Amino acid sequence: MNLRDKLRGLLVRLYARRVEGHLDHAQVPKHIGVIMDGNRRWAKAAGSTTVHGHRAGAEKIEEFLGWCSETDVEVVTLWLLSTDNFDRAQEELVPLLGIIEDVVRTLATDGRWRVHHVGTMDLLPSGMQRTLKEAEEATAHIDGILVNVAIGYGGRQEIADAVRSMILDAQDKGVSMEDLAESVDIEMIGRHLYTGAQPDPDLVIRTSGEQRLSGFMLWQTAHSEYYFCDVFWPAFRKVDFLRALRDYAARHRRYGG
């Protein structure tokens, strides 16, 4: 690292401390959703492979969760694999699935996080299904940040699964379709989502400069604030995170009022 890069790094750290020092913890979002975008473009810009980009993105996760724990965030939802990602070429998808499975194991053995899967289990390989179930069971007692790992996740699929769950639940209880139709409301649908009784995201961060949700938590983000960051996910820094929190704190949330 040359002198210029060292000076730039020092200035960024000093700026991050300044932003953090002025951060009002009472205004910190309790639930943050993250669309971790840009692994492949980061790798291409670095002259490296796609797999290396995904590994670098995976390594960023624990660092990010550490920042969240320092600022009193209670729930984090990490979008690791969408339902659309299964259309990718096998030479990319197979290593990616292995990297994601390693992420889940690492989170489960860390001892600080409570892991919860959100997504469609049936789409996932049996080994990953087993890893997710073991991670949830092993961390169920932990009183730390609840980390939702969105794997095989799609917002439309989640709503479809919620409706299916409501119908099957009514069938099990002997409730007629007519009575079910009469009783359906927003709260009922919410209870059958992957996130169940969890609070909705207050803030959604998307990296890489893309400004769209791509189907991320379509139901839950009705009143969420969004922060779009130009930095690719593997290059996301603490100062970028703090800027997102500062931007969020400066907004006046009116929830449609």
N, C-alpha and C positions, 0 to 999 in steps of 0.2 A: 504494500500500500504506500503510495507516494504522499508527500507532505500535503498536497492539495486535498486529497481524499481524507487524510487524517483531520485536517482543519474543518472540512465540511461535516465529518462525523461528529466532531466536538460541538460545532454550532447547532447541529440537529439535536444532540442530547441536551444542550443548555436550553434550547427552545422548548423541548418536550417537558423539561422540569418546570419551566415558566408556565406553560399551559396547564400542567398537572397541579401546580400550586394555586392556580386560580379556579380550579374545578370545584363546583358545588356538588358534593356527593348526594345532596338531597334531590338534585335534578338528574341523577344518573338513571338511564333506562334500566328497568328490572329484568326485561327480557330482550335480548338482542338476537336477531336472525342474521346469518351471514351467507351470502352467495359468493363462494370463494372461486372467483373467476380469473382466468389468465395464466394458468399453469403452462399450457402449451405455448402460448405466445412469449411467456418469459423464457422458456427453454429455447425457443427459436432465436430470440434476440441475443441469447447468451451463446448461441452456436452449439447447443446441446440437444439431447434427445427428449422426446415427449415423456418417456418414463422418468427421466431425471427431473423434468418439470413437475410431474405428479409427486415424486418423492420430496422435492423441495417444498411443495405445497403442504404435504402431510407434516413435515417437520415444523412448519409455522404454527400448527394448531395448538400445541401445548403452550407455546410462547404467548399466543393470543389469549388462551384461557387464563394464563397467569396474570395478564393485564386486567382481565375482567374481574378476577378475584381481588385485585388491589383496589378496585373502584366500586365494589358492592353490587355488581351484577349478580342476579340470582338464577337466571335461566339463559342458556345459549343454545340456539338451534343452528347446526352446521350442515349445510347442504353439500354432501359428499358425492352423491350419485343420483342423477335424475332418471326417470323412466325412459327418457329420450336417449340417454347415454348408452343404452343397450344396443343402439343401432350402430355404434362405432365398430371399426374393424377389430377383429379378434386379437390382432397383435398389439393393439393398444388396450382393449378392454380387459383381457386376462391379467396382465400385470397390474392394471389399475385396481381390479378387484382384490388382488393380493395386497396391494399397498393399503387399501381401505380397511381390510381385515386386520392388518398390523396396527393401524391407527386405533381401531376399537380395542384391541388387546392392550395397547399402551395406555389408553385412557382408563381401562378397567384396573390395571395394575398400579396406576399412579397413586391411588389412595385419596385423591382430593375431589374427584368428580363422581356424580351419580349418572350413570349412562342409561339412556332410554332410546330405543329405536323408533323412528317414525318412517313409514313407508310400507310398501307391499312385500311381505316376506316371500310370497310364492315366486317372485321374480328372481330371487337370490339363490346362489348355489347352496347346497345343503350344509357345506362346511361353514359358510358365512352365517347361515341361519343359526347354527349351533353356537358360533362365537358370539353372536348378538345376544342370544338367550343367556349364555353363561355370563356375559358382561353385565347384563341387567341384574341377574341374581347376585353376582358378587359385589355389586356396588349399591344395592337397594338400601343398605343401612347407613350409607355415607351422608353426612349433613353438609354437603358442599354444593357447588354449582350443579344444577341439573343440566346435563349436556344431552340435548336431543341430536342423535346422529341420523340425518335424513339420507337414507340409502335406499335406492329403488323408489324414490319419492317423486310424485307429480301432484300438483294441486288439484287438478280435475279428478285424478284417480282417487285422491283422498276424500273428496266430496261424494264420489260414487260409492266408495267403500263405506262411508258414513251412512248413506241412505240404505245400503244393503244391510248394514249392521242393525239399523233401526227396524227394518222389516223382519229380520230373523229374530230379533229380541222380542218383538210383538208376537210373532208366531209361537215362540217358546212360552210366552205368558198367556197364550190363548186369546190375545186381543185381535179383534176383527180388523180388516183393512179399513173399513169405514171409520171405526173408532180411532185407529191410528192416524188417519188423515185429519180427523178433527183435532187431535192433540199435538200434531207437529207444530213446533215453533222454533225460533232461533236457538233457544237454550237447549232444546232436545238435540238438534243437529250438532251443536257444539260439543255436547257430551260424548258423541259418537265419533268425533274426529280423532286422529292419531294422538293429538296433544291433550285430549280429554279435558280434565279440570284445570289445566295449566293456564296462566295468564297469557293473553295475546301479546305478540311482540310489540314493544314500544318503538323500537328502532330496527330497521333493516339496512345492513351495509352490503353494498355490492362493489367489488373491486374490478379493475381492468378497464374502466371507462365506459362500459356498456350501461345504458340507462333503460333497463326493462326488468320486469320481475321474472319472466320466463316460466310462470306458473308456480312461483314459490309462495306457499301458504296463502292461497287466494282468499280463503274464508277469514283467516285470523288477522290478516294485514289490512282489513277494511279501514282502520283508523291509525295505522302505523305511520311513523315518519320514515323517510328514505334518505340515505346518504350514499351518493355515488362517488367513488374514488377512482382516479385515473391509474393508480398503481396496480400492477399485477399482484395477485395474491402472494406468491413466494417472496415478494419484495415489500410487502406491507409491514410498516414499522409502528412502534409504539406511538410516535408522534402523529401518524395517520389516524390511529385509533383515538387518541386524545382529541384530535381535531373533530372527529365524528361526534364525540361526546359533547364537545363545546358547541358545535353546531346544533345538536339536538337540544341542549339546555337553553339555547337562545330562541327557540321556537315556542310559540304559544299554541298549545294543542287545544282545539275547540271541539273535537269529536262531532263535527257536523253542526254545532250550535252557533 
